[in-house]
Amino acid sequence: MGASKGKLALESALKSAGDGKMSSENLSDIFEGYAGKADALMDPFQLQRLFRDIVQIQKKAGEAIYKKGLQLYQSTPEYKRMGFMERSVATASIAVMKTTIFTAFTVASDFYTNITNIKAVHSKFSPDGRVTKDVFMKAGPGSC
């Protein structure tokens, strides 16, 4: 139960979305993974865990893209022909870019997982605070 099952469902759904094959079954699995069962109500803390996992998965993907891009750049003939000073400047620029990118993930995580913001999203799902599986499926994460 809980986040591990929910996170697996979320990762599967994001992979399906990337392949253009997202389905209502994916959303159903996400709800059940985080809420615990199909007939449960999702509370703000479960929604907060979902948002935290989304940001964490995006950050991990961003890190992988960054590392691959850096490897490709460092394997170019242009990079290999650079002298010590040019490489130092390029390395410093890359470090600044990396810091900026990962700071953005930290800010997003802090903003999107702030309980006040989560409660606002929770109330968008259902003003009466009863986020059932049907409400989650209709309001969906993409509409908030």
Secondary structure, DSSP 8 states (H G I E B T S, - for coil): -THHHHHHHHHHHHHHHHTT---HHHHHHHHHHHHSSTTS-B-HHHHHHHHHHHHHHHHHHHHHHHHHHHHHHHTSHHHHH--HHHHHHHHHHHHHHHHHHHHHHHHHHHHHT-HHHHHHHHHHH-TTS-B-HHHHHHHTGGG-
